[in-house]
Amino acid sequence: MTTSSTRYERTAIVAGGGIGGLAAAIGLRRAGWSVTVLERRPDLHEIGAGWSFAPNAVRAADALGVGDELRAVSVPTQAGATLRTPAGSYLMRFRPGRDTALLANHRADLHDALLAHLPAECVRAAAEVTGIEQSDSGAVVAYRTPDGQGQVTADIVVGADGIHSAVRRSVFPNASGPVFQRVLCWRGVSTPGSVWPVDGFQTWGRGARFGAHPLPGQRVFWFLTVRQDRPDTRYDDDLAEIRHRIGDWHDPIPALLDATPPESVLRHDIYDLDPLDTYTRHRVALLGDAAHAMTPFLAQGACQAFEDATVLAAQLSGDTDIPTALAHYDRLRRPRSQRVQRLARQDPKISLSTNPLTYGLMTRLTQMAGAAVAARKSAPLWNWTPPALDTHSTPVNRE
Ligand SMILES: Cc1cc2nc3c(=O)[nH]c(=O)nc-3n(C[C@H](O)[C@H](O)[C@H](O)COP(=O)(O)OP(=O)(O)OC[C@H]3O[C@@H](n4cnc5c(N)ncnc54)[C@H](O)[C@@H]3O)c2cc1C
């Protein structure tokens, strides 16, 4: 592992090889840094299900030089502007040529595309970061591998190690931990070609919200979020529980459930973070869920991680001294990402309300407002312009 720290080859350790960590590594390499990603998992490849990316993330991906890769693994989804009731009537319908389609992809496909953009030696698997010590000249990262303990010194550390971030705990020991948002989410992917075509939609029930996005390969990603008072609730058969709750909802929901292998259904309690006072300390910057984990209701968590990575790389691409560059990163990123984080916490309080009056009001107002009003609401999230990134490194082509 390279540990040298010179003026001309500045070094960064990125803790976490999720979507945010890989985006940060790509951005920093573009900015001329030597980067090592330490990923806890023994296998670098993601599993998971699908997700969607809004225009702000696509622009960030373009600035990072991975926009084409993102588009190549994605298909358009209308789920951002097609909203239905459980009986199938439309509260709002996507208007082709007028509404913005989001880009949907499978997490594993996007993760692999980003990995292919980094040299193999840049990403180290089975290396769990356990703590950080800082001095004026750099940061020392302690990590654990199956062979024992190690440490490495770098000019900066990027904590991209997710909602339970060890970097955050080490650098901000007094920051509060993840907060359960009384929401449970199930996710699944239908087998290729079994239910096709699907344009993408969301269906709002009382205390339950279903969504579906088409994926490449004629697969469909679906999710169901429901109110849940306690975390760690287990069901003997998740798919049976889902059918019990929404098995009589409109087509093609029952068919999508039937086309999903039961053992592949994912269940996730939804946590977020309280807003942090700062994302940086001396030579450490937090990014993505480590900094601002949010509920998935605005589908912006990974989008914000992409924005973080772009701004961090832009701030660190010049000759600015490191603490000043990181302070700028914090100043630029915290207000926006925490606004999104707060909105994402607020959203399920209404959209997942089990109160019949709130549900009735929400659906009526949504129907009256229509897609144009919804688009105006999304504009502050989606109309984000990335900073320009100077290019100091060439992309990697792996055969
Ligand atoms: C149900 C659901 C649906 C979602 N849908 C969307 C969506 O449609 N659009 C969207 O933009 N966002 C969505 N999100 C949010 C998105 O999943 C996250 O915001 C995003 O994955 C954050 O990326 P990250 O890299 O910051 O963190 P993570 O994806 O959590 O990655 C962190 C990485 O760090 C590694 N790690 C952890 N600890 C250590 C350690 N100590 N040392 C080394 N490595 C470590 C982990 O193994 C992991 O690989 C959704 C979230 C959920 C829960």
Ligand as a Chemical Component Dictionary entry (heavy atoms), coordinates in Angstrom:
data_LIG
# 
_chem_comp.id                   LIG 
_chem_comp.type                 NON-POLYMER 
_chem_comp.pdbx_formal_charge   0 
_chem_comp.three_letter_code    LIG 
# 
loop_
_chem_comp_atom.comp_id 
_chem_comp_atom.atom_id 
_chem_comp_atom.alt_atom_id 
_chem_comp_atom.type_symbol 
_chem_comp_atom.charge 
_chem_comp_atom.model_Cartn_x 
_chem_comp_atom.model_Cartn_y 
_chem_comp_atom.model_Cartn_z 
_chem_comp_atom.pdbx_ordinal 
LIG C1  C1  C 0 -34.394 0.956  0.728  1  
LIG C2  C2  C 0 -33.480 2.005  0.182  2  
LIG C3  C3  C 0 -33.680 2.530  -1.088 3  
LIG C4  C4  C 0 -32.860 3.546  -1.579 4  
LIG N1  N1  N 0 -33.078 4.054  -2.833 5  
LIG C5  C5  C 0 -32.304 5.062  -3.292 6  
LIG C6  C6  C 0 -32.516 5.620  -4.590 7  
LIG O1  O1  O 0 -33.428 5.210  -5.323 8  
LIG N2  N2  N 0 -31.709 6.632  -5.009 9  
LIG C7  C7  C 0 -30.702 7.122  -4.223 10 
LIG O2  O2  O 0 -29.988 8.052  -4.648 11 
LIG N3  N3  N 0 -30.457 6.591  -2.995 12 
LIG C8  C8  C 0 -31.228 5.593  -2.512 13 
LIG N4  N4  N 0 -30.988 5.041  -1.284 14 
LIG C9  C9  C 0 -29.880 5.558  -0.480 15 
LIG C10 C10 C 0 -28.562 4.892  -0.868 16 
LIG O3  O3  O 0 -28.678 3.478  -0.756 17 
LIG C11 C11 C 0 -27.440 5.375  0.035  18 
LIG O4  O4  O 0 -27.530 6.750  0.244  19 
LIG C12 C12 C 0 -26.092 5.061  -0.586 20 
LIG O5  O5  O 0 -25.941 3.663  -0.749 21 
LIG C13 C13 C 0 -24.991 5.624  0.271  22 
LIG O6  O6  O 0 -23.748 5.237  -0.285 23 
LIG P1  P1  P 0 -22.453 5.243  0.641  24 
LIG O7  O7  O 0 -21.357 4.788  -0.247 25 
LIG O8  O8  O 0 -22.342 6.545  1.325  26 
LIG O9  O9  O 0 -22.745 4.184  1.790  27 
LIG P2  P2  P 0 -22.921 2.606  1.662  28 
LIG O10 O10 O 0 -23.639 2.243  0.411  29 
LIG O11 O11 O 0 -23.508 2.158  2.960  30 
LIG O12 O12 O 0 -21.444 2.049  1.526  31 
LIG C14 C14 C 0 -20.571 2.043  2.624  32 
LIG C15 C15 C 0 -19.470 1.038  2.340  33 
LIG O13 O13 O 0 -18.510 1.102  3.385  34 
LIG C16 C16 C 0 -18.193 -0.213 3.810  35 
LIG N5  N5  N 0 -17.778 -0.113 5.220  36 
LIG C17 C17 C 0 -18.557 0.048  6.318  37 
LIG N6  N6  N 0 -17.803 0.166  7.417  38 
LIG C18 C18 C 0 -16.515 0.074  7.012  39 
LIG C19 C19 C 0 -15.263 0.139  7.694  40 
LIG N7  N7  N 0 -15.207 0.313  9.022  41 
LIG N8  N8  N 0 -14.124 0.009  6.968  42 
LIG C20 C20 C 0 -14.166 -0.156 5.619  43 
LIG N9  N9  N 0 -15.333 -0.250 4.925  44 
LIG C21 C21 C 0 -16.483 -0.106 5.611  45 
LIG C22 C22 C 0 -19.453 -1.014 3.590  46 
LIG O14 O14 O 0 -19.181 -2.394 3.490  47 
LIG C23 C23 C 0 -19.962 -0.408 2.280  48 
LIG O15 O15 O 0 -19.399 -1.040 1.172  49 
LIG C24 C24 C 0 -31.802 4.036  -0.785 50 
LIG C25 C25 C 0 -31.589 3.492  0.498  51 
LIG C26 C26 C 0 -32.412 2.491  0.975  52 
LIG C27 C27 C 0 -32.155 1.943  2.362  53 
# 
loop_
_chem_comp_bond.comp_id 
_chem_comp_bond.atom_id_1 
_chem_comp_bond.atom_id_2 
_chem_comp_bond.value_order 
_chem_comp_bond.pdbx_ordinal 
LIG C1  C2  SING 1  
LIG C2  C3  SING 2  
LIG C2  C26 DOUB 3  
LIG C3  C4  DOUB 4  
LIG C4  N1  SING 5  
LIG C4  C24 SING 6  
LIG N1  C5  DOUB 7  
LIG C5  C6  SING 8  
LIG C5  C8  SING 9  
LIG C6  O1  DOUB 10 
LIG C6  N2  SING 11 
LIG N2  C7  SING 12 
LIG C7  O2  DOUB 13 
LIG C7  N3  SING 14 
LIG N3  C8  DOUB 15 
LIG C8  N4  SING 16 
LIG N4  C9  SING 17 
LIG N4  C24 SING 18 
LIG C9  C10 SING 19 
LIG C10 O3  SING 20 
LIG C10 C11 SING 21 
LIG C11 O4  SING 22 
LIG C11 C12 SING 23 
LIG C12 O5  SING 24 
LIG C12 C13 SING 25 
LIG C13 O6  SING 26 
LIG O6  P1  SING 27 
LIG P1  O7  DOUB 28 
LIG P1  O8  SING 29 
LIG P1  O9  SING 30 
LIG O9  P2  SING 31 
LIG P2  O10 DOUB 32 
LIG P2  O11 SING 33 
LIG P2  O12 SING 34 
LIG O12 C14 SING 35 
LIG C14 C15 SING 36 
LIG C15 O13 SING 37 
LIG C15 C23 SING 38 
LIG O13 C16 SING 39 
LIG C16 N5  SING 40 
LIG C16 C22 SING 41 
LIG N5  C17 SING 42 
LIG N5  C21 SING 43 
LIG C17 N6  DOUB 44 
LIG N6  C18 SING 45 
LIG C18 C19 SING 46 
LIG C18 C21 DOUB 47 
LIG C19 N7  SING 48 
LIG C19 N8  DOUB 49 
LIG N8  C20 SING 50 
LIG C20 N9  DOUB 51 
LIG N9  C21 SING 52 
LIG C22 O14 SING 53 
LIG C22 C23 SING 54 
LIG C23 O15 SING 55 
LIG C24 C25 DOUB 56 
LIG C25 C26 SING 57 
LIG C26 C27 SING 58 
# 
